[in-house]
Amino acid sequence: MTTVHEPAATSADLSVWPASATDSPRGNLTVGGVPLVEIADRFGTPVYILDEAEVRDRRRTYRDAFPDAEVLYAAKAFLCRAMVHWAAEEGLGLDVCSAGELELAVTTGFPADRVVLHGNAKSPRDLDTALRLGVGRIVIDSPSEIARLAAAVGPDGHQKVMVRVVPGISAGGHEKIRTGTDDQKFGLSIADGYAQHAIVRILDQPQLELTGLHCHLGSQITSVKPYLAAVRRLVGLMSRLHEQHGLILPELDLGGGHGIAYRSGEPALDLTALAARSGRNWPKPARQPGSPLPRLIIEPGRVIAGPAGIALYRVLAVKHTGGRVFVAVDGGRATTRARPCTASGTPRA
């Protein structure tokens, strides 16, 4: 029998572990009431472990905090058939980035019309699969996609689309994961007019129905302020589109990127504050009297899967070199500064 050894007396800080994680004086860690040693023995290591109860609870928290919004689970955080089932059962939609993710969802039984397809470099297979399966909306990320998608849909077809716009807002845990600024590869900039030009081109394609604007500011965002700024800029653009083209868009997608704590004491996004302030400060666009405000869409991913999961490894070697201690494990690269948890994975038989 393989054994995972822990210190004889441990006081592990479980603040960033799944809420169900418990420890004992002998170092017998459990998640969801299941000893990690037993999981390692049964499935081997490395193994990813996800607490279903916490995943469901976090999805319900979003649904309850934003009762009038559409909540899409961002599949790129982690996707397996169990996660698809849980999303469906908790009333969430899905945000996918490839034909593979879309096919996994649909073959699991998830309704394709509750799926949104993203991607800055969608392949012909991605688009063909989305149209064949009847995906709900496709987010257009570049001008070239407009003609390609319109041709794939055909003159007698119909497809709902959104446009990913760049609002010119810097937010995220690191400059490499800040995608709301004008100097990166995703989306179409408001500042230089490319977003507005793409919208006009879409309006000239009768088989494409523009339902709203989409943005994604980045990853690991722990402040509410960038999202409020994005709301103001996107609603401002919607107002100008109404004034110039008589266009009323029913949807506004703020994306995800909600930050979590990887180490004890690190900040995380205050979801309650985001829900309260985004609702209270939602600016009304200059529209005809009686026209409704756009419906909010949000795409939480890491914030649902990350805190509910851990990665379990075996220690293969410990080496003392130059005053430092190196611990070799049978999984991916990690450092002493990294949280021993992952935003993905679940043990499957």
C-alpha positions in Angstrom: 0.0 0.0 0.0 1.3 3.4 -1.0 1.5 6.0 1.8 1.5 9.8 1.6 3.5 10.9 4.6 2.7 14.1 6.5 4.4 15.6 9.6 3.5 13.9 12.8 2.1 17.2 14.1 0.9 19.6 11.6 -1.0 22.9 11.7 -1.7 23.3 8.0 -3.2 26.6 6.9 -6.3 25.5 5.1 -7.6 29.0 4.4 -7.1 28.7 0.6 -8.1 25.0 0.5 -11.7 23.8 -0.3 -14.0 24.8 2.5 -14.5 21.1 3.4 -10.8 20.5 4.0 -9.9 19.3 7.5 -6.7 18.3 9.3 -5.9 16.2 12.3 -3.1 16.3 14.8 -1.5 13.4 12.9 -1.6 15.2 9.6 -4.5 13.2 8.0 -5.9 15.7 5.6 -9.4 15.2 4.1 -11.5 17.0 1.5 -15.2 16.5 1.5 -14.7 13.9 4.2 -12.5 11.7 2.1 -8.8 11.2 3.2 -6.3 12.3 0.7 -4.2 9.2 1.4 -7.1 7.0 0.2 -7.5 9.1 -3.0 -3.8 8.7 -3.7 -3.9 5.0 -3.1 -6.9 4.5 -5.4 -6.2 6.8 -8.3 -2.4 7.3 -8.0 -0.7 10.6 -8.3 -0.7 13.2 -9.5 -4.4 13.5 -9.2 -6.7 16.5 -9.2 -9.5 16.6 -6.7 -12.6 18.8 -6.9 -15.2 19.2 -4.2 -18.6 19.0 -5.9 -20.4 20.6 -2.9 -18.2 23.7 -3.1 -18.5 23.9 -6.9 -22.3 23.9 -6.6 -22.3 26.3 -3.7 -20.1 28.8 -5.6 -22.3 28.6 -8.6 -25.4 29.2 -6.5 -23.6 32.2 -4.9 -23.3 33.8 -8.3 -26.8 33.0 -9.3 -28.2 34.5 -6.1 -25.9 37.6 -6.3 -27.0 38.3 -9.8 -30.6 37.1 -10.0 -31.3 39.2 -13.2 -28.1 38.3 -15.0 -27.1 35.4 -17.1 -24.2 33.5 -15.5 -22.0 31.4 -17.8 -19.4 29.1 -16.3 -16.1 29.7 -18.1 -15.1 26.2 -19.3 -11.4 27.1 -19.7 -11.0 27.1 -16.0 -11.7 23.4 -16.0 -14.1 21.2 -17.9 -15.2 17.6 -17.6 -18.5 15.9 -17.9 -19.3 16.2 -14.2 -18.7 20.0 -14.4 -21.1 20.2 -17.3 -23.8 18.3 -15.4 -23.3 20.5 -12.4 -23.6 23.7 -14.5 -26.8 22.5 -16.1 -28.3 21.4 -12.8 -27.4 24.8 -11.1 -29.0 26.8 -14.0 -25.8 28.2 -15.5 -24.8 28.6 -19.1 -21.4 27.7 -20.5 -18.6 29.8 -22.1 -16.4 27.7 -24.3 -13.3 28.5 -26.5 -13.1 25.5 -28.9 -15.0 22.9 -30.8 -13.7 20.3 -28.4 -15.1 22.0 -25.3 -18.4 22.6 -27.2 -18.7 19.0 -28.3 -17.9 17.7 -24.8 -20.7 19.9 -23.4 -23.3 18.9 -26.0 -22.5 15.2 -25.9 -22.9 15.3 -22.2 -26.5 16.6 -22.8 -26.0 20.4 -22.3 -28.2 22.5 -24.5 -26.1 24.1 -27.2 -28.3 27.3 -27.2 -27.0 28.0 -23.7 -23.4 28.0 -24.8 -21.4 31.0 -25.9 -18.3 30.4 -28.2 -15.3 32.6 -27.7 -11.8 32.7 -29.2 -9.5 35.2 -31.0 -8.4 32.6 -33.6 -11.5 30.4 -34.3 -10.7 27.7 -36.8 -13.1 26.7 -39.6 -13.8 23.5 -37.5 -14.7 25.7 -34.5 -17.2 27.7 -36.5 -18.6 24.7 -38.4 -19.1 22.8 -35.2 -20.8 25.7 -33.5 -23.2 26.2 -36.4 -23.9 22.4 -36.7 -24.7 22.0 -33.0 -26.7 25.2 -32.8 -24.5 27.2 -30.4 -26.4 30.1 -28.7 -24.0 33.0 -29.5 -20.6 33.4 -31.2 -18.4 36.3 -30.0 -16.7 38.0 -32.9 -13.2 38.9 -32.1 -11.8 40.2 -35.4 -13.2 41.8 -38.6 -12.2 38.8 -40.7 -14.6 36.6 -38.7 -17.6 38.6 -39.9 -17.4 37.6 -43.5 -16.3 34.0 -42.7 -19.1 33.5 -40.3 -21.7 35.0 -42.6 -20.6 32.8 -45.4 -20.7 29.7 -43.2 -24.2 30.6 -42.0 -25.4 31.1 -45.6 -28.0 33.5 -46.9 -30.9 31.5 -45.4 -29.3 30.9 -42.0 -29.3 32.7 -38.8 -26.8 33.1 -36.0 -26.7 35.3 -32.9 -23.4 37.1 -32.3 -21.7 39.5 -30.0 -18.7 41.7 -30.5 -15.8 41.6 -28.1 -14.7 45.2 -27.6 -11.6 46.6 -25.8 -12.6 49.3 -23.4 -9.1 50.5 -22.7 -9.0 49.5 -19.0 -6.0 47.9 -17.4 -6.9 45.3 -14.8 -5.5 41.9 -13.8 -2.9 40.2 -11.6 -0.1 40.7 -14.1 0.5 42.7 -17.2 0.6 39.5 -19.3 -3.0 38.7 -18.3 -4.5 42.1 -18.7 -6.7 41.9 -21.8 -8.8 45.1 -21.5 -6.1 47.4 -22.9 -5.6 48.5 -26.5 -2.2 46.8 -27.0 -3.2 43.2 -26.9 -4.5 40.5 -29.3 -8.1 40.1 -28.1 -11.1 42.1 -29.2 -11.7 45.3 -31.1 -10.8 48.7 -29.7 -13.3 51.4 -29.0 -10.6 54.1 -29.0 -9.5 53.6 -32.6 -13.0 52.9 -34.0 -12.4 49.3 -35.0 -15.2 48.1 -32.7 -17.7 50.5 -34.2 -16.7 49.6 -37.7 -17.1 45.9 -37.1 -20.6 46.5 -35.6 -21.7 48.4 -38.7 -20.4 45.5 -40.9 -22.4 43.0 -38.9 -25.5 45.1 -39.3 -25.1 44.7 -43.1 -25.2 40.9 -42.7 -28.9 39.9 -42.4 -28.1 36.4 -41.3 -26.1 37.6 -38.3 -28.1 39.0 -35.3 -26.1 41.3 -33.1 -27.3 40.8 -29.5 -24.8 42.7 -27.5 -21.2 43.8 -26.6 -18.7 41.6 -24.8 -15.5 42.4 -23.0 -13.0 40.6 -20.8 -10.6 42.8 -18.8 -8.1 40.2 -17.7 -7.5 37.5 -15.0 -7.1 37.6 -11.3 -8.9 40.9 -10.9 -9.6 41.6 -7.2 -11.0 45.2 -7.4 -14.6 46.1 -8.3 -13.6 49.4 -9.9 -12.4 48.1 -13.3 -15.7 46.4 -13.9 -17.7 49.5 -13.0 -15.5 51.5 -15.5 -16.1 48.9 -18.1 -19.9 49.1 -17.6 -19.8 52.9 -18.1 -17.7 52.7 -21.3 -19.7 49.9 -22.9 -23.0 51.5 -22.1 -21.7 54.7 -23.4 -20.9 52.9 -26.7 -24.4 51.4 -26.7 -25.8 55.0 -26.4 -23.8 56.2 -29.3 -24.9 53.2 -31.4 -28.5 54.0 -30.6 -28.0 57.7 -31.6 -26.2 56.9 -34.8 -28.0 53.7 -36.0 -31.1 53.4 -33.9 -29.6 50.2 -32.5 -30.7 48.8 -29.2 -28.6 45.9 -27.9 -30.2 43.7 -25.3 -27.0 42.2 -23.8 -23.8 43.4 -22.1 -21.2 40.7 -21.2 -18.6 41.8 -18.7 -16.6 38.5 -19.0 -14.9 37.0 -15.9 -11.4 37.2 -14.5 -12.6 37.3 -10.9 -9.6 36.9 -8.7 -9.1 34.3 -5.9 -6.5 33.9 -3.1 -3.7 31.4 -3.8 -2.0 32.1 -0.4 -3.3 33.0 3.0 -4.0 36.7 3.3 -4.1 37.4 -0.5 -7.1 39.5 -1.7 -10.0 38.0 -3.7 -12.8 39.8 -5.6 -15.7 40.9 -3.3 -18.6 39.4 -5.2 -21.2 41.0 -3.0 -19.7 44.5 -3.6 -19.6 43.9 -7.4 -23.2 42.8 -7.5 -24.4 45.8 -5.3 -22.3 48.5 -7.0 -22.8 47.3 -10.6 -26.6 47.4 -10.0 -26.6 50.7 -8.2 -24.3 52.5 -10.6 -25.6 51.1 -13.9 -25.7 54.2 -16.1 -28.7 54.6 -18.2 -27.9 55.1 -21.9 -29.6 57.9 -23.9 -32.3 55.8 -25.5 -35.9 56.2 -26.4 -38.2 56.4 -23.3 -39.2 53.0 -22.1 -36.4 51.0 -23.8 -34.9 48.4 -21.4 -31.4 48.3 -20.0 -29.2 45.6 -21.4 -29.2 42.3 -19.6 -25.9 41.7 -17.8 -23.9 38.5 -18.5 -20.9 37.4 -16.4 -18.5 34.5 -16.9 -16.9 33.2 -13.7 -14.5 30.4 -14.1 -11.4 30.2 -11.9 -13.4 31.6 -8.9 -15.7 28.6 -9.1 -13.2 25.8 -9.8 -10.1 27.1 -8.2 -10.9 27.3 -4.5 -12.9 24.0 -4.8 -9.9 22.0 -6.1 -6.4 20.8 -5.1 -3.6 18.9 -6.9 -2.3 16.0 -4.9 1.3 14.9 -5.5 3.8 12.4 -4.0 7.2 13.7 -2.9 9.9 11.8 -4.8 13.0 13.5 -3.5 14.2 16.2 -1.1 17.5 17.9 -1.7 19.4 20.6 0.3 21.6 22.7 -2.0 23.2 26.1 -1.2 21.0 26.9 1.7 17.8 26.1 -0.2 15.5 23.1 -0.1 14.2 21.5 -3.3 11.3 19.1 -3.2 10.7 17.0 -6.3 7.1 15.8 -6.9 5.5 13.6 -9.5 3.5 16.4 -11.1 3.8 19.8 -12.7 6.4 22.4 -11.7 5.7 24.2 -8.5 7.6 26.5 -6.2 7.5 27.2 -2.4 5.5 30.3 -3.2 2.8 28.5 -5.1 -0.5 27.4 -3.6 -0.7 23.6 -3.6 -4.0 23.8 -5.3 -5.2 23.9 -8.9 -8.1 25.5 -10.7 -8.8 22.3 -12.5 -9.2 18.6 -12.1 -11.2 15.9 -10.5 -10.4 12.2 -9.9 -12.2 10.0 -12.4 -12.3 6.2 -12.3 
